[in-house]
Amino acid sequence: AYEVGTFQACISRFEEQGINFDNFNSVENAADVNAVREALGYDQIIYYGASYGSQLGQHVMRDFPEILEAVVLDGANSLSRKSWVEDRALDAQWGLDNLTALCAADEKCAEAYDIPALVDAALALFDDGPLPFSYTDPDDASLTVEGEVTVKDMADFIYGQQGSRIGTFSLPALLSELINGGADLVTEVVGAGKAGQLIASRSATQDSITMLMHLAMVCSDDPVHSAGEVILDGVGAYATLRGQGAGESYAQLCSLIDVAELPDATDVDVTTDVPTLLLTGDLDVATPTFRSQIVADSLPNATLVTFPGTTHVQIGGINLCAAQVMTQFVLDPTAELDTSCVEESPVLGFVLPDGSMSQDAE
């Protein structure tokens, strides 16, 4: 209820200032990219987009292909993937399966951990219901937050750890610690994170319009209207919790912002022959590699480069090899790329129970 009230207050405040959220969607954004190009006086540009920016880039490729010398998409979903919220559970399951396979292929990790069993055991800590916590803000001793850690919070925590390389490779060890520590440790770790978010949300209505712009983009492009629209085919308990939780949140928030939805014509994969470089990490749970492959398959002049042991977004993640590959491409989008650094890049090993790594970075 607090979250709903916070966002409703934000929406109302900006609407009172004359903001029309129907003006915030990917088609309008693509036109803005072209307007910026015109204002700067360029005939053509090389477009780089990461995460949502890679989605926007495809709208630019469809609507303004003539302005593009080349395109770099870093962590991409295809336009034909009508709703990333709808597919959230599928991607969460892919992430867990992928991590399990990587561990199984690592002798020391396979000996130390059964990742699916660890995930199940972490969720089982909530079989008797939510776990209460009390958290005092270290920056303000007079501020104490009391609440509950739920099984959904644990699913979100597991997913969130996979947002970075260190978090991903330490996840089995962390889950083992939480399971062994039981309710007290879970509330200390997960509860502290939840409390921190609640404390930060106190000033949410005073912050910028960024979150509402995000909602406008998501809710204008084939949003889910209920958690029941989330696809759960072949997913387990963890991915179900993650997918349904995201579906419930966005269905509720989209009903508040209530923006017009884009036409079905925007859900078709682009096929322009603009030279395109796609960058993806093989640990990316936000835009898994197979999602980027769909984009590449529809483009006649595309190159997809997959980086082992990396997560979502390569350039922002300070992937030096990705920067080298992208630099080559930008200097000459028609030249054959040297991607030998992909095989030479160091890959982290899994954190083992004794704190050592399952393998040295190569």
Contacts in CASP RR format, 6 or more apart in sequence:
PFRMAT RR
TARGET T0000
AUTHOR 0000-0000-0000
METHOD contacts of the structure
MODEL  1
AYEVGTFQACISRFEEQGINFDNFNSVENAADVNAVREALGYDQIIYYGA
SYGSQLGQHVMRDFPEILEAVVLDGANSLSRKSWVEDRALDAQWGLDNLT
ALCAADEKCAEAYDIPALVDAALALFDDGPLPFSYTDPDDASLTVEGEVT
VKDMADFIYGQQGSRIGTFSLPALLSELINGGADLVTEVVGAGKAGQLIA
SRSATQDSITMLMHLAMVCSDDPVHSAGEVILDGVGAYATLRGQGAGESY
AQLCSLIDVAELPDATDVDVTTDVPTLLLTGDLDVATPTFRSQIVADSLP
NATLVTFPGTTHVQIGGINLCAAQVMTQFVLDPTAELDTSCVEESPVLGF
VLPDGSMSQDAE
2 198 0 8 1.000
2 201 0 8 1.000
3 201 0 8 1.000
4 252 0 8 1.000
4 253 0 8 1.000
4 256 0 8 1.000
6 201 0 8 1.000
6 204 0 8 1.000
6 205 0 8 1.000
7 204 0 8 1.000
7 211 0 8 1.000
7 212 0 8 1.000
7 215 0 8 1.000
7 253 0 8 1.000
7 256 0 8 1.000
7 257 0 8 1.000
8 256 0 8 1.000
9 205 0 8 1.000
10 204 0 8 1.000
10 205 0 8 1.000
10 211 0 8 1.000
10 212 0 8 1.000
11 21 0 8 1.000
11 212 0 8 1.000
11 256 0 8 1.000
11 257 0 8 1.000
13 205 0 8 1.000
14 21 0 8 1.000
14 209 0 8 1.000
14 212 0 8 1.000
15 21 0 8 1.000
19 209 0 8 1.000
21 212 0 8 1.000
21 216 0 8 1.000
21 257 0 8 1.000
21 259 0 8 1.000
22 216 0 8 1.000
22 220 0 8 1.000
22 259 0 8 1.000
22 260 0 8 1.000
24 213 0 8 1.000
24 216 0 8 1.000
24 217 0 8 1.000
24 220 0 8 1.000
24 259 0 8 1.000
25 216 0 8 1.000
25 217 0 8 1.000
25 220 0 8 1.000
25 221 0 8 1.000
25 259 0 8 1.000
25 260 0 8 1.000
25 262 0 8 1.000
26 55 0 8 1.000
26 56 0 8 1.000
26 59 0 8 1.000
26 217 0 8 1.000
26 220 0 8 1.000
26 221 0 8 1.000
26 262 0 8 1.000
26 266 0 8 1.000
27 59 0 8 1.000
27 63 0 8 1.000
27 262 0 8 1.000
27 266 0 8 1.000
29 56 0 8 1.000
29 59 0 8 1.000
29 217 0 8 1.000
30 56 0 8 1.000
30 57 0 8 1.000
30 59 0 8 1.000
30 60 0 8 1.000
30 62 0 8 1.000
30 63 0 8 1.000
30 64 0 8 1.000
31 63 0 8 1.000
33 47 0 8 1.000
33 56 0 8 1.000
33 57 0 8 1.000
33 60 0 8 1.000
33 64 0 8 1.000
34 60 0 8 1.000
34 63 0 8 1.000
34 64 0 8 1.000
34 67 0 8 1.000
37 45 0 8 1.000
37 67 0 8 1.000
42 67 0 8 1.000
43 67 0 8 1.000
44 66 0 8 1.000
44 67 0 8 1.000
44 68 0 8 1.000
44 69 0 8 1.000
45 67 0 8 1.000
45 68 0 8 1.000
45 69 0 8 1.000
46 68 0 8 1.000
46 69 0 8 1.000
46 70 0 8 1.000
46 71 0 8 1.000
46 72 0 8 1.000
46 330 0 8 1.000
46 333 0 8 1.000
47 57 0 8 1.000
47 60 0 8 1.000
47 61 0 8 1.000
47 68 0 8 1.000
47 70 0 8 1.000
47 71 0 8 1.000
47 72 0 8 1.000
48 71 0 8 1.000
48 72 0 8 1.000
48 74 0 8 1.000
48 315 0 8 1.000
48 326 0 8 1.000
49 56 0 8 1.000
49 57 0 8 1.000
49 72 0 8 1.000
49 73 0 8 1.000
49 74 0 8 1.000
50 74 0 8 1.000
50 75 0 8 1.000
50 313 0 8 1.000
50 315 0 8 1.000
50 316 0 8 1.000
51 74 0 8 1.000
51 75 0 8 1.000
51 286 0 8 1.000
51 287 0 8 1.000
51 312 0 8 1.000
51 313 0 8 1.000
52 214 0 8 1.000
52 217 0 8 1.000
53 73 0 8 1.000
54 73 0 8 1.000
54 74 0 8 1.000
54 75 0 8 1.000
54 76 0 8 1.000
54 77 0 8 1.000
54 278 0 8 1.000
54 287 0 8 1.000
54 295 0 8 1.000
55 76 0 8 1.000
55 77 0 8 1.000
55 79 0 8 1.000
57 71 0 8 1.000
57 73 0 8 1.000
58 73 0 8 1.000
58 76 0 8 1.000
58 78 0 8 1.000
58 79 0 8 1.000
58 269 0 8 1.000
58 270 0 8 1.000
58 295 0 8 1.000
59 79 0 8 1.000
59 266 0 8 1.000
60 67 0 8 1.000
60 68 0 8 1.000
60 71 0 8 1.000
61 68 0 8 1.000
61 71 0 8 1.000
61 270 0 8 1.000
61 272 0 8 1.000
61 274 0 8 1.000
61 276 0 8 1.000
62 79 0 8 1.000
62 266 0 8 1.000
62 268 0 8 1.000
62 270 0 8 1.000
62 272 0 8 1.000
65 272 0 8 1.000
65 274 0 8 1.000
68 272 0 8 1.000
68 274 0 8 1.000
69 274 0 8 1.000
69 275 0 8 1.000
69 333 0 8 1.000
70 274 0 8 1.000
70 275 0 8 1.000
70 276 0 8 1.000
70 277 0 8 1.000
70 329 0 8 1.000
70 330 0 8 1.000
70 333 0 8 1.000
71 274 0 8 1.000
71 275 0 8 1.000
71 276 0 8 1.000
71 277 0 8 1.000
72 276 0 8 1.000
72 277 0 8 1.000
72 278 0 8 1.000
72 279 0 8 1.000
72 326 0 8 1.000
72 329 0 8 1.000
72 330 0 8 1.000
73 276 0 8 1.000
73 277 0 8 1.000
73 278 0 8 1.000
73 279 0 8 1.000
73 292 0 8 1.000
73 295 0 8 1.000
74 278 0 8 1.000
74 279 0 8 1.000
74 313 0 8 1.000
74 314 0 8 1.000
74 315 0 8 1.000
74 316 0 8 1.000
74 322 0 8 1.000
75 278 0 8 1.000
75 279 0 8 1.000
75 280 0 8 1.000
75 281 0 8 1.000
75 284 0 8 1.000
75 286 0 8 1.000
75 287 0 8 1.000
75 291 0 8 1.000
75 292 0 8 1.000
75 312 0 8 1.000
75 313 0 8 1.000
75 314 0 8 1.000
76 278 0 8 1.000
76 280 0 8 1.000
76 287 0 8 1.000
76 291 0 8 1.000
76 292 0 8 1.000
76 295 0 8 1.000
77 84 0 8 1.000
77 287 0 8 1.000
77 291 0 8 1.000
77 292 0 8 1.000
77 295 0 8 1.000
78 269 0 8 1.000
78 291 0 8 1.000
78 294 0 8 1.000
78 295 0 8 1.000
78 298 0 8 1.000
79 266 0 8 1.000
79 267 0 8 1.000
79 268 0 8 1.000
79 269 0 8 1.000
79 270 0 8 1.000
80 267 0 8 1.000
80 268 0 8 1.000
80 269 0 8 1.000
80 294 0 8 1.000
81 87 0 8 1.000
81 291 0 8 1.000
81 294 0 8 1.000
82 221 0 8 1.000
82 222 0 8 1.000
82 267 0 8 1.000
83 221 0 8 1.000
83 222 0 8 1.000
83 223 0 8 1.000
83 224 0 8 1.000
83 229 0 8 1.000
84 91 0 8 1.000
84 218 0 8 1.000
85 218 0 8 1.000
85 223 0 8 1.000
85 224 0 8 1.000
85 230 0 8 1.000
85 246 0 8 1.000
85 247 0 8 1.000
85 250 0 8 1.000
86 222 0 8 1.000
86 224 0 8 1.000
86 229 0 8 1.000
86 230 0 8 1.000
86 231 0 8 1.000
87 231 0 8 1.000
88 230 0 8 1.000
88 242 0 8 1.000
88 243 0 8 1.000
88 246 0 8 1.000
88 247 0 8 1.000
89 230 0 8 1.000
89 231 0 8 1.000
89 232 0 8 1.000
89 235 0 8 1.000
89 239 0 8 1.000
89 240 0 8 1.000
89 242 0 8 1.000
89 243 0 8 1.000
89 244 0 8 1.000
90 231 0 8 1.000
90 233 0 8 1.000
90 235 0 8 1.000
90 239 0 8 1.000
91 285 0 8 1.000
91 286 0 8 1.000
91 288 0 8 1.000
91 291 0 8 1.000
92 155 0 8 1.000
92 159 0 8 1.000
92 235 0 8 1.000
92 238 0 8 1.000
92 239 0 8 1.000
92 242 0 8 1.000
92 243 0 8 1.000
92 285 0 8 1.000
93 234 0 8 1.000
93 235 0 8 1.000
93 236 0 8 1.000
93 238 0 8 1.000
93 239 0 8 1.000
94 285 0 8 1.000
94 288 0 8 1.000
94 290 0 8 1.000
95 162 0 8 1.000
95 283 0 8 1.000
95 285 0 8 1.000
95 288 0 8 1.000
96 115 0 8 1.000
96 116 0 8 1.000
96 119 0 8 1.000
96 238 0 8 1.000
96 239 0 8 1.000
98 282 0 8 1.000
98 283 0 8 1.000
98 288 0 8 1.000
99 115 0 8 1.000
99 162 0 8 1.000
99 168 0 8 1.000
99 171 0 8 1.000
99 283 0 8 1.000
100 115 0 8 1.000
100 116 0 8 1.000
102 109 0 8 1.000
102 283 0 8 1.000
103 109 0 8 1.000
103 110 0 8 1.000
103 113 0 8 1.000
103 115 0 8 1.000
103 172 0 8 1.000
103 350 0 8 1.000
104 110 0 8 1.000
106 349 0 8 1.000
106 350 0 8 1.000
106 358 0 8 1.000
106 359 0 8 1.000
107 358 0 8 1.000
108 350 0 8 1.000
108 352 0 8 1.000
108 358 0 8 1.000
108 359 0 8 1.000
109 172 0 8 1.000
109 349 0 8 1.000
109 350 0 8 1.000
109 352 0 8 1.000
109 358 0 8 1.000
112 172 0 8 1.000
112 350 0 8 1.000
112 352 0 8 1.000
112 353 0 8 1.000
112 358 0 8 1.000
113 172 0 8 1.000
113 173 0 8 1.000
113 176 0 8 1.000
113 350 0 8 1.000
115 171 0 8 1.000
115 172 0 8 1.000
115 175 0 8 1.000
118 172 0 8 1.000
118 175 0 8 1.000
118 176 0 8 1.000
118 179 0 8 1.000
119 158 0 8 1.000
119 175 0 8 1.000
119 238 0 8 1.000
120 237 0 8 1.000
120 238 0 8 1.000
121 175 0 8 1.000
121 179 0 8 1.000
122 154 0 8 1.000
122 158 0 8 1.000
122 175 0 8 1.000
122 178 0 8 1.000
122 179 0 8 1.000
123 151 0 8 1.000
123 154 0 8 1.000
123 155 0 8 1.000
123 237 0 8 1.000
123 238 0 8 1.000
123 241 0 8 1.000
125 131 0 8 1.000
125 154 0 8 1.000
125 178 0 8 1.000
125 179 0 8 1.000
125 182 0 8 1.000
125 183 0 8 1.000
125 186 0 8 1.000
126 149 0 8 1.000
126 150 0 8 1.000
126 151 0 8 1.000
126 154 0 8 1.000
129 150 0 8 1.000
129 151 0 8 1.000
130 148 0 8 1.000
130 149 0 8 1.000
130 150 0 8 1.000
130 151 0 8 1.000
131 148 0 8 1.000
131 149 0 8 1.000
131 183 0 8 1.000
131 186 0 8 1.000
131 187 0 8 1.000
132 146 0 8 1.000
132 147 0 8 1.000
132 148 0 8 1.000
132 149 0 8 1.000
132 187 0 8 1.000
133 146 0 8 1.000
133 147 0 8 1.000
133 148 0 8 1.000
133 149 0 8 1.000
133 187 0 8 1.000
133 188 0 8 1.000
133 191 0 8 1.000
133 192 0 8 1.000
133 194 0 8 1.000
133 195 0 8 1.000
134 144 0 8 1.000
134 145 0 8 1.000
134 146 0 8 1.000
134 147 0 8 1.000
135 144 0 8 1.000
135 145 0 8 1.000
135 146 0 8 1.000
135 191 0 8 1.000
135 192 0 8 1.000
135 195 0 8 1.000
135 196 0 8 1.000
136 143 0 8 1.000
136 144 0 8 1.000
136 145 0 8 1.000
137 143 0 8 1.000
137 144 0 8 1.000
137 145 0 8 1.000
137 195 0 8 1.000
137 196 0 8 1.000
137 199 0 8 1.000
143 199 0 8 1.000
145 195 0 8 1.000
145 196 0 8 1.000
145 198 0 8 1.000
145 199 0 8 1.000
147 194 0 8 1.000
147 195 0 8 1.000
149 186 0 8 1.000
149 187 0 8 1.000
149 190 0 8 1.000
149 191 0 8 1.000
149 194 0 8 1.000
151 241 0 8 1.000
152 241 0 8 1.000
152 245 0 8 1.000
153 190 0 8 1.000
153 191 0 8 1.000
153 194 0 8 1.000
154 186 0 8 1.000
154 190 0 8 1.000
154 241 0 8 1.000
155 238 0 8 1.000
155 241 0 8 1.000
155 242 0 8 1.000
155 245 0 8 1.000
156 242 0 8 1.000
157 189 0 8 1.000
157 190 0 8 1.000
158 171 0 8 1.000
158 175 0 8 1.000
158 238 0 8 1.000
158 242 0 8 1.000
159 242 0 8 1.000
159 285 0 8 1.000
161 167 0 8 1.000
161 168 0 8 1.000
161 170 0 8 1.000
161 171 0 8 1.000
161 174 0 8 1.000
162 168 0 8 1.000
162 171 0 8 1.000
162 283 0 8 1.000
162 285 0 8 1.000
162 311 0 8 1.000
163 285 0 8 1.000
163 286 0 8 1.000
163 311 0 8 1.000
163 312 0 8 1.000
164 311 0 8 1.000
165 283 0 8 1.000
165 309 0 8 1.000
165 310 0 8 1.000
165 311 0 8 1.000
165 348 0 8 1.000
166 348 0 8 1.000
167 174 0 8 1.000
168 283 0 8 1.000
168 309 0 8 1.000
168 311 0 8 1.000
169 348 0 8 1.000
169 349 0 8 1.000
169 350 0 8 1.000
169 351 0 8 1.000
170 350 0 8 1.000
170 351 0 8 1.000
172 350 0 8 1.000
172 351 0 8 1.000
173 350 0 8 1.000
173 351 0 8 1.000
173 352 0 8 1.000
173 353 0 8 1.000
173 355 0 8 1.000
176 353 0 8 1.000
177 185 0 8 1.000
178 185 0 8 1.000
178 186 0 8 1.000
178 189 0 8 1.000
178 190 0 8 1.000
204 211 0 8 1.000
212 257 0 8 1.000
215 250 0 8 1.000
215 253 0 8 1.000
215 254 0 8 1.000
215 257 0 8 1.000
216 257 0 8 1.000
216 259 0 8 1.000
218 250 0 8 1.000
218 254 0 8 1.000
219 250 0 8 1.000
219 253 0 8 1.000
219 254 0 8 1.000
219 257 0 8 1.000
219 258 0 8 1.000
219 259 0 8 1.000
219 261 0 8 1.000
220 259 0 8 1.000
220 260 0 8 1.000
220 261 0 8 1.000
220 262 0 8 1.000
221 261 0 8 1.000
221 262 0 8 1.000
221 266 0 8 1.000
222 261 0 8 1.000
222 262 0 8 1.000
222 267 0 8 1.000
223 250 0 8 1.000
223 251 0 8 1.000
223 254 0 8 1.000
223 261 0 8 1.000
224 230 0 8 1.000
224 247 0 8 1.000
224 250 0 8 1.000
224 251 0 8 1.000
224 254 0 8 1.000
225 251 0 8 1.000
225 254 0 8 1.000
225 255 0 8 1.000
226 247 0 8 1.000
226 251 0 8 1.000
227 243 0 8 1.000
227 244 0 8 1.000
227 245 0 8 1.000
227 247 0 8 1.000
227 248 0 8 1.000
227 251 0 8 1.000
228 244 0 8 1.000
228 247 0 8 1.000
229 247 0 8 1.000
229 251 0 8 1.000
230 243 0 8 1.000
230 244 0 8 1.000
230 246 0 8 1.000
230 247 0 8 1.000
232 239 0 8 1.000
232 240 0 8 1.000
232 243 0 8 1.000
232 244 0 8 1.000
269 294 0 8 1.000
269 295 0 8 1.000
269 298 0 8 1.000
270 298 0 8 1.000
270 299 0 8 1.000
271 298 0 8 1.000
271 299 0 8 1.000
271 300 0 8 1.000
272 299 0 8 1.000
273 299 0 8 1.000
273 300 0 8 1.000
273 301 0 8 1.000
274 299 0 8 1.000
274 301 0 8 1.000
275 301 0 8 1.000
275 302 0 8 1.000
275 329 0 8 1.000
275 333 0 8 1.000
275 334 0 8 1.000
276 296 0 8 1.000
276 299 0 8 1.000
276 301 0 8 1.000
276 302 0 8 1.000
276 303 0 8 1.000
277 302 0 8 1.000
277 303 0 8 1.000
277 305 0 8 1.000
277 325 0 8 1.000
277 326 0 8 1.000
277 329 0 8 1.000
277 333 0 8 1.000
277 337 0 8 1.000
278 292 0 8 1.000
278 295 0 8 1.000
278 296 0 8 1.000
278 302 0 8 1.000
278 303 0 8 1.000
278 304 0 8 1.000
278 305 0 8 1.000
279 305 0 8 1.000
279 307 0 8 1.000
279 314 0 8 1.000
279 315 0 8 1.000
279 319 0 8 1.000
279 322 0 8 1.000
279 325 0 8 1.000
279 326 0 8 1.000
280 287 0 8 1.000
280 288 0 8 1.000
280 289 0 8 1.000
280 292 0 8 1.000
280 304 0 8 1.000
280 305 0 8 1.000
280 306 0 8 1.000
280 307 0 8 1.000
280 314 0 8 1.000
281 289 0 8 1.000
281 306 0 8 1.000
281 307 0 8 1.000
281 308 0 8 1.000
281 309 0 8 1.000
281 310 0 8 1.000
281 311 0 8 1.000
281 312 0 8 1.000
281 314 0 8 1.000
282 289 0 8 1.000
282 306 0 8 1.000
282 307 0 8 1.000
282 308 0 8 1.000
282 309 0 8 1.000
282 310 0 8 1.000
283 309 0 8 1.000
283 310 0 8 1.000
283 311 0 8 1.000
284 310 0 8 1.000
284 311 0 8 1.000
284 312 0 8 1.000
285 311 0 8 1.000
285 312 0 8 1.000
286 312 0 8 1.000
287 312 0 8 1.000
289 306 0 8 1.000
292 304 0 8 1.000
293 304 0 8 1.000
295 302 0 8 1.000
296 302 0 8 1.000
296 303 0 8 1.000
296 304 0 8 1.000
303 329 0 8 1.000
303 337 0 8 1.000
305 322 0 8 1.000
305 325 0 8 1.000
305 337 0 8 1.000
305 339 0 8 1.000
305 342 0 8 1.000
306 342 0 8 1.000
307 314 0 8 1.000
307 319 0 8 1.000
307 321 0 8 1.000
307 322 0 8 1.000
307 342 0 8 1.000
307 345 0 8 1.000
308 342 0 8 1.000
308 345 0 8 1.000
308 347 0 8 1.000
309 347 0 8 1.000
309 348 0 8 1.000
310 317 0 8 1.000
310 319 0 8 1.000
310 322 0 8 1.000
311 317 0 8 1.000
314 322 0 8 1.000
314 323 0 8 1.000
315 322 0 8 1.000
315 323 0 8 1.000
315 326 0 8 1.000
319 345 0 8 1.000
320 341 0 8 1.000
320 345 0 8 1.000
321 341 0 8 1.000
321 342 0 8 1.000
321 344 0 8 1.000
321 345 0 8 1.000
324 341 0 8 1.000
325 337 0 8 1.000
325 338 0 8 1.000
325 339 0 8 1.000
325 341 0 8 1.000
325 342 0 8 1.000
328 335 0 8 1.000
328 337 0 8 1.000
328 338 0 8 1.000
329 335 0 8 1.000
329 337 0 8 1.000
346 361 0 8 1.000
346 362 0 8 1.000
347 359 0 8 1.000
347 361 0 8 1.000
347 362 0 8 1.000
348 357 0 8 1.000
348 361 0 8 1.000
349 357 0 8 1.000
349 358 0 8 1.000
349 359 0 8 1.000
349 360 0 8 1.000
349 361 0 8 1.000
350 357 0 8 1.000
350 358 0 8 1.000
350 359 0 8 1.000
351 357 0 8 1.000
351 358 0 8 1.000
352 358 0 8 1.000
END
